[in-house]
């Protein structure tokens, strides 16, 4: 135990695993299943993992399978997964004792990627305020819209709005409609709050706080903040334009919409595709050109220390600058007038290559376990699980239990793997008092 506390980042996987197992037990209760039977273990485990890892992938019809108790458990697990199990635990300690010890501070830093001791109570307060304030605003806007425009009773409107607001901000993808959000895809009062909430939640607290604090002087932002903010903006803009063009005439998605509806649905789907996981248009019926686009966006994901998954925006663009520097023959990798440390370049390369290896291995394994399946559908599903996005072509529900267990493992690895790996690398920098002779092997 003392060894774990010396390196609290190692507690992160155990924290998420404990929450998953507790959630699995609760979802297996007859009270969680509308048939009032004990939920099959694989279904409960898959759903609990999907909720805690803020993936949102489902292997059943969520609103018609789970009772209000089951849906409430999914909501709680999603909120815990978004805040971070260890951060949530520290928040409870803070509220009860109003004083955090060194161990609690280290646990929070392991979850939020803040490695300086600093004033953790201040950090926790800002995180909590940001999460709950954003979700409250989203809930209020959407609840008002559902009540006024769709005739929902106040209680039902508030429940539906709160459920989807929590899912969107935490980049989950569970929905209370069997077709996802397809029926609301042309309603800006619903889609824009959800889309913007997912973007904010996917930026990451370090980048978000600095951007707000220094909004008048963006040139003073740290390199990580610049890569995250401008990189996310670029990915959303390019993804939106590409999806709009690809699906403009597709009658199965947005082809029958008016121009304004096409623009709104395309923007919302891209905003919620990078890690959110909501079906704004019928994902299974996308044109072939759109599948690679969505797969790439899911794999990249959102910002570091955020509710998003993937290899992270800063990792992707840092590698892009590494490639650009190599092509130009530059001795150093520079971004915004700053030289990037060699250790950071190696960390980015390690995270990216390991993530590619996991996705490839997962794809091959699912193909082996499944007969008569389309390769791109498997790649889409595996990437969605690993990146904790949750979008699905419907394949997850059709897989055998072995395939569903594999996707469950990928969701868990995707949620804790990059976080743990990045933190472990950052906290385990080694220094040698000697260096070996240099040699340059042939590359390429």
C-alpha positions in Angstrom: 0.0 0.0 0.0 2.8 2.4 0.8 4.3 1.8 -2.6 1.0 2.7 -4.2 0.8 5.9 -2.2 4.3 6.9 -3.2 3.1 6.7 -6.8 -0.6 7.5 -6.5 -1.1 7.4 -10.3 -1.1 3.6 -9.9 -4.3 3.9 -7.8 -6.2 5.3 -10.8 -6.9 1.9 -12.5 -8.0 0.5 -9.2 -10.3 3.4 -8.5 -12.1 3.0 -11.9 -12.2 -0.8 -11.5 -13.8 -0.6 -8.1 -16.5 1.8 -9.5 -17.1 -0.5 -12.5 -17.5 -3.6 -10.2 -19.9 -1.7 -7.9 -21.9 -0.4 -10.8 -22.0 -3.9 -12.3 -23.5 -5.3 -9.1 -26.1 -2.6 -8.9 -27.1 -3.0 -12.6 -27.5 -6.7 -12.1 -30.3 -6.2 -9.5 -33.9 -6.9 -10.6 -34.8 -3.3 -9.8 -32.5 -2.1 -12.7 -34.1 -4.3 -15.4 -37.6 -3.6 -16.7 -38.2 -7.4 -17.0 -37.3 -7.5 -13.2 -34.9 -10.3 -13.8 -31.2 -10.4 -12.8 -29.4 -8.6 -15.6 -26.9 -10.9 -17.4 -23.4 -10.3 -16.1 -21.9 -9.4 -19.5 -24.7 -6.8 -20.0 -24.3 -5.2 -16.6 -20.5 -5.2 -16.8 -20.5 -3.8 -20.4 -22.9 -1.0 -19.4 -21.2 -0.2 -16.1 -17.8 0.0 -17.9 -19.3 2.1 -20.6 -20.7 4.6 -18.0 -17.7 4.8 -15.8 -15.4 5.2 -18.8 -17.8 7.9 -20.1 -18.1 5.9 -23.4 -21.9 5.6 -23.8 -21.7 2.5 -26.0 -24.7 0.1 -25.3 -25.6 -3.4 -26.3 -29.3 -3.0 -25.6 -32.0 -0.4 -26.1 -31.2 1.8 -23.2 -34.6 3.5 -22.5 -36.6 0.3 -23.0 -34.2 -2.0 -21.2 -33.4 -0.2 -18.0 -35.8 1.0 -15.3 -35.6 4.5 -13.8 -33.3 3.0 -11.1 -31.0 1.5 -13.8 -30.9 4.8 -15.7 -30.2 6.7 -12.4 -27.3 4.4 -11.8 -25.9 5.0 -15.3 -26.2 8.7 -14.7 -24.3 8.5 -11.4 -21.6 6.3 -12.9 -21.2 8.6 -15.8 -20.8 11.7 -13.5 -18.3 9.8 -11.4 -16.4 8.7 -14.4 -16.3 12.3 -15.8 -15.2 13.9 -12.5 -12.8 11.0 -11.9 -13.3 8.5 -9.2 -10.3 9.8 -7.2 -11.1 13.4 -7.7 -14.7 12.7 -6.6 -13.4 10.9 -3.5 -11.2 13.9 -2.7 -14.2 16.2 -3.1 -16.1 14.2 -0.5 -13.1 14.4 1.9 -12.9 18.2 1.3 -16.6 18.7 2.0 -16.6 16.6 5.1 -13.3 17.6 6.7 -12.6 20.9 4.9 -9.0 19.9 4.9 -7.0 17.7 2.5 -3.9 15.8 3.5 -0.9 15.2 1.3 -2.1 11.8 0.2 -5.5 13.2 -1.0 -3.7 15.9 -2.9 -1.5 13.5 -4.7 -4.5 11.3 -5.7 -6.2 14.3 -7.2 -3.1 15.3 -9.1 -2.8 11.8 -10.5 -6.3 12.1 -11.9 -6.2 15.7 -13.1 -2.7 15.6 -14.5 -1.6 18.4 -12.2 1.9 17.5 -10.9 2.6 20.5 -8.7 1.3 20.3 -5.1 -0.2 23.8 -5.2 -3.6 24.6 -3.8 -5.5 21.5 -4.6 -8.6 22.7 -2.8 -8.8 25.7 -5.1 -8.4 23.4 -8.1 -11.1 21.0 -6.9 -13.5 23.9 -6.2 -13.0 25.2 -9.7 -13.5 21.8 -11.3 -16.7 21.2 -9.4 -18.0 24.7 -10.1 -17.3 24.3 -13.8 -18.8 20.9 -14.1 -22.0 21.6 -12.2 -22.6 25.1 -13.5 -22.2 24.0 -17.1 -24.5 21.0 -16.6 -27.1 23.2 -14.8 -27.2 25.8 -17.7 -27.5 23.0 -20.3 -30.3 21.4 -18.3 -32.2 24.6 -17.9 -32.1 25.5 -21.6 -33.0 22.0 -22.8 -35.7 21.4 -20.2 -37.4 24.7 -21.1 -37.3 23.7 -24.8 -38.7 20.2 -24.2 -41.5 21.7 -22.0 -42.5 24.6 -24.2 -42.0 23.1 -27.7 -42.7 19.4 -27.2 -45.2 19.5 -24.4 -43.2 17.4 -21.9 -44.4 17.6 -18.3 -42.0 19.7 -16.2 -40.7 16.7 -14.3 -40.1 14.6 -17.4 -38.5 17.6 -19.2 -36.1 18.2 -16.3 -35.1 14.5 -16.1 -34.5 14.2 -19.9 -32.6 17.4 -20.0 -30.4 16.6 -16.9 -29.7 13.1 -18.2 -28.5 14.2 -21.6 -26.7 17.3 -20.2 -24.6 15.1 -17.9 -23.9 12.6 -20.7 -22.9 15.4 -23.1 -20.6 17.3 -20.8 -18.9 14.1 -19.6 -18.6 12.9 -23.2 -20.9 9.9 -22.6 -23.3 8.8 -25.2 -26.3 7.2 -23.5 -29.6 8.5 -24.6 -33.2 8.2 -23.5 -34.4 7.8 -27.1 -34.1 4.6 -29.0 -32.7 6.4 -32.0 -30.3 8.6 -30.1 -30.8 12.2 -30.8 -31.9 11.8 -34.4 -35.4 13.1 -33.7 -33.9 16.3 -32.3 -31.1 16.8 -34.8 -32.6 20.0 -36.3 -33.5 21.7 -33.0 -30.8 24.3 -32.2 -32.2 24.8 -28.6 -31.3 21.2 -27.9 -28.3 20.4 -30.1 -26.3 23.5 -29.6 -26.2 23.3 -25.7 -25.3 19.6 -26.0 -22.6 20.2 -28.6 -21.0 23.1 -26.8 -21.2 21.3 -23.5 -19.3 18.3 -25.1 -16.7 20.7 -26.5 -16.1 22.4 -23.1 -16.0 19.1 -21.3 -13.5 17.7 -23.9 -11.0 20.6 -23.7 -9.6 19.6 -20.3 -9.5 21.6 -17.2 -5.9 22.9 -17.4 -6.4 24.3 -20.9 -9.9 25.6 -20.2 -8.9 27.4 -17.0 -5.9 29.1 -18.6 -7.9 30.1 -21.7 -10.5 31.7 -19.5 -7.9 33.4 -17.3 -5.8 34.7 -20.2 -8.6 35.2 -22.8 -7.3 38.6 -23.7 -3.8 37.4 -24.2 -3.9 34.1 -26.1 -0.3 34.6 -27.2 0.6 34.1 -23.5 -1.0 30.6 -23.3 1.1 27.6 -22.6 2.0 25.4 -25.6 -0.3 22.7 -24.3 -3.2 25.1 -24.1 -2.5 26.4 -27.6 -2.3 23.0 -29.1 -5.5 21.9 -27.3 -7.7 25.0 -28.0 -6.6 25.8 -31.6 -6.2 22.1 -32.4 -9.7 21.3 -31.3 -11.1 24.3 -33.2 -9.3 23.1 -36.4 -10.5 19.5 -36.0 -14.1 20.6 -35.4 -14.1 23.0 -38.4 -12.5 20.6 -40.8 -14.6 17.6 -39.6 -17.8 19.6 -39.9 -17.0 20.8 -43.4 -16.0 17.3 -44.6 -19.1 15.6 -43.0 -21.4 18.2 -44.5 -20.0 17.7 -48.0 -20.0 13.9 -47.7 -23.5 13.6 -46.4 -25.2 16.5 -48.2 -27.0 14.3 -50.7 -27.3 11.1 -48.5 -31.0 10.6 -48.0 -30.3 8.2 -45.1 -28.6 10.9 -43.0 -29.1 14.6 -43.8 -29.9 14.5 -47.5 -33.6 15.4 -46.9 -32.9 18.2 -44.5 -33.1 21.9 -45.4 -29.7 23.7 -45.6 -30.0 25.0 -42.1 -30.8 21.6 -40.8 -27.9 20.0 -42.6 -25.5 22.5 -41.1 -26.8 22.1 -37.6 -26.9 18.3 -37.8 -23.4 18.1 -39.3 -21.9 20.4 -36.7 -23.6 18.7 -33.8 -22.5 15.2 -35.0 -18.9 16.3 -35.3 -19.0 18.1 -31.9 -20.4 14.9 -30.4 -18.4 12.4 -32.4 -14.9 13.2 -31.2 -15.7 11.7 -27.8 -19.4 12.3 -27.1 -21.0 9.3 -28.8 -24.5 10.6 -29.5 -26.2 9.6 -32.7 -27.3 12.9 -34.2 -27.7 11.3 -37.6 -27.9 7.5 -38.3 -24.2 6.6 -38.0 -24.7 3.1 -39.5 -26.0 4.7 -42.7 -23.1 7.2 -43.2 -21.6 7.3 -46.6 -18.3 5.3 -47.0 -16.3 8.5 -47.2 -17.5 9.6 -43.7 -16.4 6.5 -41.8 -12.6 7.2 -42.0 -13.3 10.8 -41.0 -15.2 9.8 -37.9 -12.7 7.0 -37.0 -9.8 9.5 -37.1 -11.6 12.1 -35.0 -12.5 9.4 -32.4 -8.9 8.2 -32.3 -7.6 11.7 -31.7 -10.2 12.5 -29.1 -10.2 15.6 -26.9 -7.9 17.5 -24.5 -5.7 16.2 -21.8 -7.1 15.9 -18.2 -10.6 16.1 -19.7 -13.7 13.9 -19.9 -12.6 12.9 -23.4 -10.8 9.9 -24.6 -8.4 9.2 -27.5 -4.7 9.9 -27.8 -5.6 13.6 -27.1 -5.4 16.6 -29.4 -2.1 17.9 -28.0 -0.4 14.6 -28.7 -1.6 14.5 -32.3 -0.5 18.0 -33.1 2.8 17.7 -31.2 3.6 14.7 -33.5 2.6 16.8 -36.5 5.1 19.4 -35.5 7.7 16.7 -35.0 7.1 15.4 -38.5 7.2 19.0 -39.9 10.5 19.7 -38.2 12.0 16.5 -39.5 10.9 17.2 -43.1 12.5 20.6 -42.9 15.7 19.3 -41.3 15.3 21.4 -38.2 17.5 20.4 -35.3 14.7 21.2 -32.8 11.0 20.9 -32.7 9.5 24.4 -32.0 5.9 25.4 -31.4 5.0 29.1 -30.9 8.6 30.2 -30.3 9.2 27.4 -27.8 11.5 24.4 -28.1 9.7 21.1 -27.3 11.6 18.9 -24.9 12.8 15.6 -26.3 11.1 13.7 -23.4 7.7 15.2 -24.5 8.3 14.1 -28.0 9.1 10.6 -26.9 6.0 10.5 -24.6 3.7 11.6 -27.5 5.2 9.0 -29.8 4.9 6.3 -27.2 1.2 7.1 -26.4 0.3 7.2 -30.1 2.1 4.0 -31.1 0.8 2.0 -28.2 -2.8 3.3 -29.0 -2.4 2.2 -32.6 -1.2 -1.2 -31.4 -4.2 -1.6 -29.1 -6.7 -0.7 -31.8 -5.1 -2.9 -34.4 -4.9 -5.9 -32.0 -8.5 -5.3 -30.9 -9.7 -5.1 -34.5 -7.9 -8.3 -35.5 -9.2 -10.2 -32.5 -12.8 -9.1 -33.1 -12.6 -10.2 -36.7 -11.2 -13.6 -35.5 -14.1 -14.0 -33.0 -16.8 -12.9 -35.5 -17.9 -14.4 -38.7 -19.1 -12.5 -41.8 -18.3 -9.0 -40.5 -17.2 -5.9 -42.4 -13.7 -4.8 -41.6 -14.5 -1.1 -41.4 -17.4 -1.8 -39.1 -15.1 -3.7 -36.7 -12.4 -0.9 -36.9 -15.1 1.7 -36.2 -16.5 -0.2 -33.2 -13.0 -0.9 -31.7 -11.8 2.7 -32.2 -15.1 3.9 -30.6 -14.6 1.7 -27.6 -10.9 2.5 -27.1 -11.4 6.2 -27.6 -14.4 6.1 -25.1 -16.6 7.7 -27.8 -19.5 5.3 -27.8 -20.7 5.6 -31.4 -21.8 2.3 -32.8 -22.9 0.8 -36.1 -24.9 -1.7 -34.2 -22.1 -4.3 -34.3 -21.5 -4.3 -30.5 -25.0 -5.6 -29.8 -24.5 -8.4 -32.4 -21.2 -9.7 -31.1 -20.9 -12.8 -29.1 -20.1 -12.4 -25.3 -16.4 -12.9 -26.0 -16.5 -9.9 -28.4 -18.4 -7.8 -25.9 -15.9 -8.7 -23.1 -13.2 -7.5 -25.5 -14.9 -4.2 -26.1 -15.4 -3.9 -22.3 -11.7 -4.3 -21.8 -10.9 -1.7 -24.6 -13.2 0.8 -22.9 -11.4 0.3 -19.6 -8.0 0.5 -21.2 -9.0 3.6 -23.2 -10.2 5.4 -20.0 -7.3 4.6 -17.7 -4.5 3.6 -20.1 -3.4 6.9 -21.7 -3.9 8.7 -18.4 -1.9 6.2 -16.4 0.7 5.8 -19.1 1.2 9.6 -19.6 1.3 10.2 -15.8 3.6 7.3 -15.1 6.0 8.5 -17.8 6.0 12.0 -16.5 6.5 10.9 -12.9 9.2 8.4 -13.7 11.8 10.4 -15.6 15.2 8.8 -15.1 18.6 10.6 -15.2 21.8 8.8 -16.0 25.2 10.1 -15.1 26.6 8.6 -18.3 25.7 8.2 -22.0 26.5 5.5 -24.5 28.4 6.2 -27.7 26.1 7.5 -30.4 25.3 5.7 -33.7 22.9 6.5 -36.4 21.1 3.5 -38.0 19.6 3.7 -41.4 15.9 4.9 -41.2 13.5 4.5 -44.1 
